[in-house]
Amino acid sequence: MTDEQWSTLIKIIRGDGVEPLPVGFIVDSPWLPQWYGISILDYFTNDQLWFDANLRVTQEFKEVMFLPGFWSEYGMCTEPSAFGARCVFFPNAFPHAHKIIHSVDDIATLPAPDPRTDGLLPFMLNRLKLAKPRMEDAGHSIRFAVARGPLNIASYLMGSTEFLTAMMMQPEMIERLIQKVTLFLKEWIALQMETFPSIDGLLLLDDIIGFLGEEQFVTFALPYFKELYHIDVTVKFLHNDAPCSISAPHLPAMGVNLFNMGFEIPLSELKELTRNQVVLLGNIPPRDVLANETPENIRRTTLKLVQELDDKRRIIFSCGGGMPPGVSTENLYAFIRTVSSEKRTS
């Protein structure tokens, strides 16, 4: 992100009104390689192509905040690889991390990764180190430490169904697993901040919290996210595009001040659930509208999204979730220009 974009983001979090109305998107490997015209494998393995794709999108859409910006990642394999998960990479499909916990008994012997040396994490950091001078020459800085959340990682290590089932049947063992993953995440986040002093934000991505009931969320998610967000940064960003009606009221207590959700729940309702204390990044349907509709239909849907909000403060207009595959330049401009044409009324 540029200094100007970062300053605007801070104003939005503070509750200031900004004009034009802000637009932002989470962009990474599901969308960016295809948009740039390269394979996903090229994006992961060629640092120059990775940099060029990220730079190009910021130049094409200068009015958009891309979050976290120049995201160094390897899809869902990123953090599980540090625990020893076997990772499968395809020429032009999303990578997959195979589970390594086949019984709750395996949790006791789960290794404690060193983020400096283990899995794909050193490659992530080194890519950013090498790119940093060119990023800064282009006016951008590394603003966020980024990681999947503790339940998301645990579900990959164990399998989502097995993880959620064991949460009900053997809760003590699942708490032990989440504690181990949280300790790893604290070290991984600290390493990113140590490596790049320009970091002043934290982005955690965790869809598994959307599949928990109130009691399970309070037990297995809330204390660990509070621990992770108890960190001295200005922007505390959470992505969860699974159901969020259970977790949303807890976001202020978790420490979250920026939230990217799915599209099933209106922004006005989320404002109420979060007591208007959290900036909302959303939320037209990403695949069915932003990727698959015509520009004219995108304009209609976007106009409805904007005009239904009486209070447009603490809103960054986006899709409900990360940018999906297949969104064209034309469709993106339809969304951006529709938002920009509207005025803040409060």
N, C-alpha and C positions, 0 to 999 in steps of 0.2 A: 504494500500500500504506500501511496505517496504521503508526504507530510500533510498536505491539504485534506486528503481523504481521512487520514487518522484524526485530524482536528475536527472534521465534520462528525465522525463517529463518536467522538467524546462528547460533542455538543448534543447529539441525539440521545446518548445514554444519560446525560445530565437532565434531559427533558426539554431542551430548547427546541423551538421550531426552526426548521431549516427549509430554504427554498433554493432551487427546485426540490420537490419531494424526492427523497433519496431512494436509490435502487441499488440492490446488492445481491450477489449470488455466491453460493459455495460451488466452486468448480474444481474438478479433479479428473482422475483417469476414466471414469465412465463417460465423460462428455468431451473433454478437451482434445485428446488425440484425434478422434473422429472429426471434430470441427476443423482441426488444423490440417487434416489430410494425411495422417500417419497411423501406423498400427499401435495398439496398446503396448506391445512388446518393445517397439522402437522407443516409445515414450518412456518406458521404464529403464531401458538399457543404454540410451544415448543421451548423455547429459546436455549436449548442444541442442538436440531436438526438443528435449524437455524445456530448456530455457527459452528457446525460440517460440515454442507454442505459448508459454505463459506470458512472454513479453508481447507477442502479437495480439493476444486477446485484450491486454490492457491498453494497447494502442488503438485497437479497433473500437473499443467501447470505453472511451475515456471518462464518461460520466458515471460509470458503474464501479461500485466497491466490490472487488473480488476477494472473497474471504476463504481461507486465511491469506491468500496471495502467494504465488510461487510455492505451492504446497509440494514439498518433497515427500513422496509416499509410494508405497507398493501395494495399493489396495488393501484388502482385508488381511493380507499376509504380513503386514508391517510388524505389528507387535507380537502376534503369535510366533513368528519366526524366531524371536529372541528366546522363547521357551523351548525351542527345538521342534516346532511343528514342521512337518514336511509340506513344502509349498509347491504348488503346481502352476506353471505359467504357460499360457496359450498364446499363439501368434496375435489373435485379435479378439480375445474374450477375457472376462474378468478372472483374475487369479483366484486360487482356492487354497486355504490352509486346512490340512487334515488334522483331526483331533488327536491328542496325545494322552488324554485321560479316558481310560476305558472302564474304570471302576472308581468309586469314591476313595478306595484305598490308595489309588495313585496320587491323590492330592498331597499326601504326607511326604512323598518323595519328589514332588514337583520342584525343578531347579529354580534358584533365585537368579534371574538373568543379570548380567552386567551390561547396561545399555551402551557402554563405551566400546564393547567388543562383540556383542552377541547378535546373531541373526542379521537382519537387514538394516539395523539401526545405524551402524557406522557408515554404511553407504548413504543413508538418508542425510546424515549430518555433513558428510564430506561433499556431497553434491551441493548443499547450500553454501558451504565454505568456499568452494570453487566458484560458485555463481555470484557470491555476495558483491564483489567489486563491480561486475557488470550490472547487477540489479541496482546498485547505488548510482552508477553512472546514468541509468535510465530514470532515476528519481524515486526508486522504491527502496523500502527497508523491510527487514524481517521483523514482523510485529507479534507473531503468535508462536507459542509452543503448542504443538498439536499432538493429540493421542486419541485412540479409541478409549472408551470408558471401561471401568473395571468389569461390569457385567457383560459387556460386548466381548471383551477379550476372553473372559472365563467361558462364555458360551462357545467360542471357537475352539478353545482348548478341550472342551468336554463334549460338544454337540449341544445345540440349543434345546432339543427335546429332553435330553438326559439331564442337562443343567437345571431346567425348570422343574422337572419331575423330582430330582434330588433335593431341590429347594424345599419341597413340601414334605418329602419322606425322610431326609437326613439333613436338616437345616444346619446343624453344627458343622458338618463337613463343608457345606457350601459357604458358610461364613469364613471358615478357614481359607478356602480358596480365594474368596474375594479379598480377604486381608492380604494374602500373598501378592495378588495382582495389584492391589492398591499401593503396597510398599514399592513394588517395581515401578509403578507409574510415577510416584513421587520422585524417585531417582531419575527416571527418564525425563520428566519435566524439568527438574533442576539442572540436568546436564544441558538441555536445550537452552535454558536461560543463561547458564554459565558460558556457553559457547557463543551466544549472540546477545550481547548486552542491550541491543535495541528492542528486545522482546518486552512488551508490556501488556500482553494478552494471552489467554489460555483458551483453546478450543478443545472440548471433549465431545466425542461422538458416541452415542450409546442408544440404540433402538430397543434393547432388551428391557429397559425400564418401562417401556410402554406396554409390556405384557404382564405387569405385576398388579395385583390388587393393592389396596391401601395398606393393609397390614404388612404385606411382603415388601412394599416399597419403603415403608418406614424402617423396617428391619434390615433389609439387604442392600438398599440403595442410598437412602438419605444420609446416614452417618459417613459413608465412604466418599460421597460426592462433597459433603461439607468439608471433609478432611482435605480433599484434593483442591477445592476452590479456596481453601484458607491459605491464600498465597498473595503476595504483594504485587498484583498487577491491576491495571485499570479496567480492562475488559475481560469479563468472565462469561464465556460463550459456550452454549450447549446446543448440540444438534440431536434431536429425537423426532424422526418423522413417523414413528409408530404412534398409537393412541396416547394422548397426553393429559386427559382430563383428571387423572389421578395425581400425576406428578406436578402439573402446572401450579397448583396452589402452594407447593413447597419450594418453587424456584427461588423466591427471595431468601428463604431460610438457607437454601443450599449455597447462596452467594452468587447465583447466576444473575447477570444483568443484560444478557443478549441471548435470544432463544430462537432457533430455527425449528419449526414444527412441521407436521404434515398438513394436509389441506382439508381434512374432514371437519375441523372445528373452526368457526369464524373468528377473525381477529378481534372483533368486538367482544366476543365471549371470553377469549383469552385475556383481554385487557382486564376484565372483571376477575377472572380466576387468579391472575397475578397481581391484582390490586394496582394495576398500572405502574408497577415498579420495575418492569422488565421490558427492554426493547424487543420487539417482535419482528423477525425476519421472515416474511411470507406474504400470501400463501395461495396463489392460484394453483390448480392441479398441474404438476410438472409434466407428466407424460401425456395425459389425455387432452390437455389444452396447450401448454407451451410447446410441446414437441409435435403434436399430431393435428392441431387445429390450423385453420387458415389465419393469416394476419388479421383479417377483419373480425373473426370470432375471438381472437386473442384480445383485440382492442375492446370488444364489448365486455368480455369477462373481466378485463383489467379495470375498465371504467366502473363497473359494478363494485369491484373490490375496493377501489379508492373512495367512491362516493358514499358507500355505506358507513364509512367511518366519520363520525362527528369530530373526534379528536385524533388528528394525524400525527401528533407528537409520539415519540418512542415507537415509530414504525419505520422499517426499511422494507420497501416493497420488493417482493421476490416470488419465487415459487415455493410450494410447500415441500421442502426437502432440498437436497442438492440438485444441481443441474442434471437432467436425465440425458441419456444418449438421444441423438437425433434432432436436437433443437437447432434450427437454422439461424443464420445471421438475420434473415428477413423477419423471422418470428421474434427474435430477441429485440430487434429495433421496434417492432410493433408494440411490445410491452413497454420498453423504455420510453418511447415517445408519448405513449398514452399517459403514463405516470407523470412525465415531465410537463405535460400540458395542463395538468390539474393544479389547483392552487390550495395552499394550506388555509383552512378556514378557522383554525383555533391555535 
